Amino acid sequence: MAIQENGPNGLFKGKVGSIYGYELNGQNIIRGARNSNKKPPTEAMLMNQQKMKVANNFIGTIKALLQYGYRNLAPKGSRIGPFQLAQRHILKETMELDADCQYYVNVEKLFIFRGPLAPPVGCSVDKQGSTLHLKWGVMPHYADKIYKMNFAFFNMKDFIQLEIGPTEVSQGFCTIPLIGHFDVGIPIHVYFGIWDSYHDLLSDSVYCGIVE
């Protein structure tokens, strides 16, 4: 049974015969029933399913970071949102096979932030206790105080942290305490980025390595 909303010309949700109606990212979607007479999946199909599963599990771990980092890339009114754009990037540009032919996300190729600004250079990080000491190169074209640093930290378990504009790019260094629970010994991945706080523009992120 489907439910008609807003009169005869409105959206319907549910099933009518072999037709399904639903809403996705503000768009009204109608599709036909899926074919239940499927052939056994091929090896290529199984590999693609594994790839999708690995990618989606990974995205779920750092979803909050990606929703921030990709928020300006989705065209207004499009069905494609930050999550879908991040998923596309991860599937096409970061997935690799290990020695056992199992897919994994190469975090060194991952962009947490995306945008048109030039990325930071000369990035380094050191951990002392639960505090990160972060350094980057000072660039003349980022001398204005509107240009801030962004940082993203996560491990592959249950820890993520986003720092938006804690200091100006012109500073060249800062210290940031790690907040919340994280298991010692599980590597934390560190990413740098630049934020134009006046125009709300980002740079692509730079992977700075891991701390433990």
Sequence and secondary structure as in RCSB ss.txt:
>XXXX:A:sequence
MAIQENGPNGLFKGKVGSIYGYELNGQNIIRGARNSNKKPPTEAMLMNQQKMKVANNFIGTIKALLQYGYRNLAP
KGSRIGPFQLAQRHILKETMELDADCQYYVNVEKLFIFRGPLAPPVGCSVDKQGSTLHLKWGVMPHYADKIYKMN
FAFFNMKDFIQLEIGPTEVSQGFCTIPLIGHFDVGIPIHVYFGIWDSYHDLLSDSVYCGIVE
>XXXX:A:secstr
 EEE SSTTS EEEEETTEEEEEETTEEEEEE   S      HHHHHHHHHHHHHHHHHHHTHHHHHHHTTTTS 
TT S  HHHHHHHHHHHHTEEE TTS EEE GGG  SS  SB    S EEEEETTEEEEE    GGG STTEEEE
EEEE SSS EEEEEEEEEGGG EEEEE  S   TTS EEEEEEEEETTTTEEB  EEEEEE 
